[in-house]
Amino acid sequence: MELIVSNTQPLYPSINYLTIVCLVSYVMLFASGLGPIPNMITAEVFRQGPRSRAMSLAGLLNWLSNAVVATSFEIVQAATREFIFIIFLVIMIVSVIFVYLKVPETKNKSFDEIASQFKSTRGGYNEQMTAVVV
């Protein structure tokens, strides 16, 4: 049996550098955008006592979600082919809309003010709960 090795040179050599630039850009933009939101929310919404447990639970759910994405990626990619990232795009758009509509603005507010915002929204919509996304 003879092993045949084909020429694996890319058609466009600069595509390798473009891939690296896109990957680094993604990591930087995610870290400065939606990436830290779960940690910021738990740090501002919970009192000092339950905060450590809430942040541990948020971290656990974050890593479990990452594991689900990593283990199911190839299966979903086989089904969607080159459109795999459209699923992630839809998830990101829904996440931005959710954060904009449901996450309260906590800038210059005490914990008691934030807690009262959550209590006042149980019965219905509260205009003060609309987050300002910059």
Beta strands, then each sheet from edge to edge (+ up, - down):
end
